[in-house]
Amino acid sequence: AKSGLITVTTAGTAVQGPATTGAAAVAVKAHPDNSDTVWVGNDGANDVSNANGFPLNPGEGVVLPGNLETYWFDADVSGEKLCWLVVMR
């Protein structure tokens, strides 16, 4: 897939990003309808939280290098979403 949506079903329980094999860079944006902060990263133990992640408020984005499968996503509120798009292969 070249784009998609990640949903953090339960706040405080990080979800792994989808496989974007072959991607050199992927843009990730906190969905504009979110109500609070989402967190992006990997603490080295395949997790992320508000203590060690990169914060994205609604509508904010970041470009991440490589495969999204190496990143984890969490949120302060259950059901928050992140949109992603492969921008470089």
ChimeraX attribute file (.defattr): number of C-alpha atoms within 10 A of each C-alpha:
attribute: neighborCount
match mode: 1-to-1
recipient: residues
	/A:1	9
	/A:2	11
	/A:3	13
	/A:4	12
	/A:5	16
	/A:6	20
	/A:7	18
	/A:8	23
	/A:9	16
	/A:10	15
	/A:11	17
	/A:12	17
	/A:13	16
	/A:14	23
	/A:15	22
	/A:16	20
	/A:17	19
	/A:18	17
	/A:19	14
	/A:20	20
	/A:21	12
	/A:22	11
	/A:23	18
	/A:24	15
	/A:25	18
	/A:26	22
	/A:27	17
	/A:28	24
	/A:29	21
	/A:30	27
	/A:31	22
	/A:32	15
	/A:33	10
	/A:34	18
	/A:35	17
	/A:36	16
	/A:37	18
	/A:38	29
	/A:39	24
	/A:40	28
	/A:41	23
	/A:42	19
	/A:43	14
	/A:44	9
	/A:45	6
	/A:46	13
	/A:47	19
	/A:48	25
	/A:49	23
	/A:50	15
	/A:51	9
	/A:52	13
	/A:53	18
	/A:54	16
	/A:55	21
	/A:56	20
	/A:57	17
	/A:58	19
	/A:59	13
	/A:60	15
	/A:61	17
	/A:62	15
	/A:63	14
	/A:64	19
	/A:65	15
	/A:66	19
	/A:67	18
	/A:68	24
	/A:69	13
	/A:70	16
	/A:71	22
	/A:72	23
	/A:73	27
	/A:74	32
	/A:75	31
	/A:76	18
	/A:77	17
	/A:78	18
	/A:79	15
	/A:80	24
	/A:81	24
	/A:82	26
	/A:83	17
	/A:84	24
	/A:85	18
	/A:86	23
	/A:87	16
	/A:88	13
	/A:89	11
